[in-house]
């Protein structure tokens, strides 16, 4: 059954839309040439890859990704990985920033030799910079 016929038949089921059918074709039927134009991750990946100012519309995506044939499913997978790697890089950057904040506060609290694993709020109030942590 070709993509159009499968899409028409499966979307008759209530709650099943174009995105669901595309994911079914990629991950269950293992079809190598499916471009999920409605998938946000793929759209953002195409936007990033082609340096577009706005998210591409499905028609624009189909035109841009035509050269990926007959492996558009693989192209979609790469777009998901591209966006996943961007998210991981952003998380790493945010973690580095929060670590820097902790390191700036560290000299003030290193003289505290509290053996308890958890500080009470009362103890934290004695040290104003720790009060907001609610340790």
TORNU-775233 format. One record per residue (C-alpha): residue number from 1; residue in three letters; y, x, z. Coordinates in pm, whole numbers, plus 50000, padded with zeros to 5 digits. Layout:
<sites>
+-----+-----+-------+-------+-------+
!   n ! res !    c2 !    c1 !    c3 !
+-----+-----+-------+-------+-------+
! NUM ! ALA !     Y !     X !     Z !
...
+-----+-----+-------+-------+-------+
</sites>
This chain:
<sites>
+-----+-----+-------+-------+-------+
!   n ! res !    c2 !    c1 !    c3 !
+-----+-----+-------+-------+-------+
!   1 ! UNK ! 50000 ! 50000 ! 50000 !
!   2 ! UNK ! 50337 ! 50145 ! 49905 !
!   3 ! UNK ! 50629 ! 50182 ! 50147 !
!   4 ! UNK ! 50821 ! 49876 ! 50027 !
!   5 ! UNK ! 50519 ! 49645 ! 50048 !
!   6 ! UNK ! 50423 ! 49777 ! 50391 !
!   7 ! UNK ! 50781 ! 49737 ! 50513 !
!   8 ! UNK ! 50799 ! 49379 ! 50382 !
!   9 ! UNK ! 50465 ! 49283 ! 50535 !
!  10 ! UNK ! 50510 ! 49440 ! 50879 !
!  11 ! UNK ! 50868 ! 49322 ! 50934 !
!  12 ! UNK ! 50735 ! 48965 ! 50920 !
!  13 ! UNK ! 50605 ! 49028 ! 51272 !
!  14 ! UNK ! 50861 ! 48926 ! 51531 !
!  15 ! UNK ! 51021 ! 49230 ! 51696 !
!  16 ! UNK ! 50910 ! 49474 ! 51427 !
!  17 ! UNK ! 51195 ! 49615 ! 51223 !
!  18 ! UNK ! 51252 ! 49884 ! 50967 !
!  19 ! UNK ! 51271 ! 50164 ! 51228 !
!  20 ! UNK ! 50939 ! 50060 ! 51385 !
!  21 ! UNK ! 50767 ! 50051 ! 51047 !
!  22 ! UNK ! 50905 ! 50394 ! 50957 !
!  23 ! UNK ! 50779 ! 50543 ! 51285 !
!  24 ! UNK ! 50440 ! 50377 ! 51227 !
!  25 ! UNK ! 50419 ! 50526 ! 50878 !
!  26 ! UNK ! 50515 ! 50874 ! 51001 !
!  27 ! UNK ! 50314 ! 50899 ! 51322 !
!  28 ! UNK ! 50017 ! 50666 ! 51266 !
!  29 ! UNK ! 49963 ! 50666 ! 50891 !
!  30 ! UNK ! 50076 ! 51031 ! 50859 !
!  31 ! UNK ! 50277 ! 50963 ! 50546 !
!  32 ! UNK ! 50465 ! 51276 ! 50444 !
!  33 ! UNK ! 50747 ! 51111 ! 50249 !
!  34 ! UNK ! 50918 ! 50866 ! 50486 !
!  35 ! UNK ! 51288 ! 50898 ! 50568 !
!  36 ! UNK ! 51384 ! 50689 ! 50873 !
!  37 ! UNK ! 51745 ! 50626 ! 50766 !
!  38 ! UNK ! 51810 ! 50404 ! 51068 !
!  39 ! UNK ! 51703 ! 50662 ! 51327 !
!  40 ! UNK ! 52002 ! 50790 ! 51524 !
!  41 ! UNK ! 51850 ! 51135 ! 51582 !
!  42 ! UNK ! 51785 ! 51185 ! 51212 !
!  43 ! UNK ! 52132 ! 51058 ! 51124 !
!  44 ! UNK ! 52294 ! 51296 ! 51375 !
!  45 ! UNK ! 52079 ! 51581 ! 51245 !
!  46 ! UNK ! 52187 ! 51514 ! 50886 !
!  47 ! UNK ! 52548 ! 51496 ! 51005 !
!  48 ! UNK ! 52511 ! 51835 ! 51174 !
!  49 ! UNK ! 52318 ! 51994 ! 50887 !
!  50 ! UNK ! 52563 ! 51890 ! 50617 !
!  51 ! UNK ! 52872 ! 51927 ! 50842 !
!  52 ! UNK ! 52979 ! 51564 ! 50793 !
!  53 ! UNK ! 53270 ! 51425 ! 50994 !
!  54 ! UNK ! 53101 ! 51089 ! 51057 !
!  55 ! UNK ! 52744 ! 50967 ! 51087 !
!  56 ! UNK ! 52604 ! 50909 ! 50738 !
!  57 ! UNK ! 52523 ! 50554 ! 50632 !
!  58 ! UNK ! 52162 ! 50488 ! 50526 !
!  59 ! UNK ! 52255 ! 50489 ! 50156 !
!  60 ! UNK ! 52439 ! 50820 ! 50195 !
!  61 ! UNK ! 52144 ! 50966 ! 50385 !
!  62 ! UNK ! 51900 ! 50859 ! 50116 !
!  63 ! UNK ! 52112 ! 51038 ! 49855 !
!  64 ! UNK ! 52158 ! 51353 ! 50066 !
!  65 ! UNK ! 51790 ! 51375 ! 50157 !
!  66 ! UNK ! 51651 ! 51298 ! 49811 !
!  67 ! UNK ! 51585 ! 51670 ! 49756 !
!  68 ! UNK ! 51348 ! 51667 ! 50056 !
!  69 ! UNK ! 51095 ! 51465 ! 49856 !
!  70 ! UNK ! 50794 ! 51457 ! 49881 !
!  71 ! UNK ! 50827 ! 51576 ! 50243 !
!  72 ! UNK ! 51103 ! 51361 ! 50390 !
!  73 ! UNK ! 50897 ! 51303 ! 50708 !
!  74 ! UNK ! 50902 ! 51678 ! 50767 !
!  75 ! UNK ! 51278 ! 51681 ! 50709 !
!  76 ! UNK ! 51316 ! 51401 ! 50966 !
!  77 ! UNK ! 51110 ! 51604 ! 51213 !
!  78 ! UNK ! 51340 ! 51902 ! 51162 !
!  79 ! UNK ! 51646 ! 51683 ! 51220 !
!  80 ! UNK ! 51497 ! 51566 ! 51552 !
!  81 ! UNK ! 51429 ! 51928 ! 51654 !
!  82 ! UNK ! 51782 ! 52028 ! 51550 !
!  83 ! UNK ! 51932 ! 51764 ! 51777 !
!  84 ! UNK ! 51686 ! 51848 ! 52055 !
!  85 ! UNK ! 51787 ! 52215 ! 52042 !
!  86 ! UNK ! 52157 ! 52123 ! 52051 !
!  87 ! UNK ! 52090 ! 51910 ! 52361 !
!  88 ! UNK ! 51899 ! 52194 ! 52528 !
!  89 ! UNK ! 52182 ! 52436 ! 52456 !
!  90 ! UNK ! 52436 ! 52194 ! 52605 !
!  91 ! UNK ! 52221 ! 52149 ! 52918 !
!  92 ! UNK ! 52190 ! 52526 ! 52954 !
!  93 ! UNK ! 52568 ! 52563 ! 52923 !
!  94 ! UNK ! 52626 ! 52292 ! 53187 !
!  95 ! UNK ! 52371 ! 52454 ! 53418 !
!  96 ! UNK ! 52548 ! 52790 ! 53381 !
!  97 ! UNK ! 52881 ! 52627 ! 53470 !
!  98 ! UNK ! 52737 ! 52461 ! 53781 !
!  99 ! UNK ! 52574 ! 52791 ! 53884 !
! 100 ! UNK ! 52914 ! 52960 ! 53855 !
! 101 ! UNK ! 53064 ! 52699 ! 54090 !
! 102 ! UNK ! 52787 ! 52762 ! 54344 !
! 103 ! UNK ! 52838 ! 53139 ! 54321 !
! 104 ! UNK ! 53209 ! 53102 ! 54393 !
! 105 ! UNK ! 53132 ! 52905 ! 54709 !
! 106 ! UNK ! 52848 ! 53135 ! 54813 !
! 107 ! UNK ! 53051 ! 53412 ! 54982 !
! 108 ! UNK ! 53196 ! 53159 ! 55225 !
! 109 ! UNK ! 52859 ! 53022 ! 55329 !
! 110 ! UNK ! 52648 ! 53339 ! 55336 !
! 111 ! UNK ! 52758 ! 53415 ! 55690 !
! 112 ! UNK ! 52591 ! 53092 ! 55800 !
! 113 ! UNK ! 52242 ! 53166 ! 55915 !
! 114 ! UNK ! 52117 ! 52815 ! 55954 !
! 115 ! UNK ! 51741 ! 52824 ! 55976 !
! 116 ! UNK ! 51700 ! 52454 ! 55920 !
! 117 ! UNK ! 51607 ! 52354 ! 55569 !
! 118 ! UNK ! 51841 ! 52056 ! 55572 !
! 119 ! UNK ! 52188 ! 52056 ! 55714 !
! 120 ! UNK ! 52316 ! 51743 ! 55872 !
! 121 ! UNK ! 52637 ! 51582 ! 55757 !
! 122 ! UNK ! 52788 ! 51672 ! 56094 !
! 123 ! UNK ! 52723 ! 52043 ! 56031 !
! 124 ! UNK ! 52857 ! 52015 ! 55678 !
! 125 ! UNK ! 53183 ! 51867 ! 55806 !
! 126 ! UNK ! 53244 ! 52189 ! 55998 !
! 127 ! UNK ! 53260 ! 52366 ! 55663 !
! 128 ! UNK ! 53491 ! 52163 ! 55436 !
! 129 ! UNK ! 53359 ! 52302 ! 55107 !
! 130 ! UNK ! 53009 ! 52186 ! 55200 !
! 131 ! UNK ! 53112 ! 51838 ! 55313 !
! 132 ! UNK ! 53106 ! 51697 ! 54962 !
! 133 ! UNK ! 52746 ! 51809 ! 54914 !
! 134 ! UNK ! 52617 ! 51571 ! 55183 !
! 135 ! UNK ! 52352 ! 51825 ! 55272 !
+-----+-----+-------+-------+-------+
</sites>
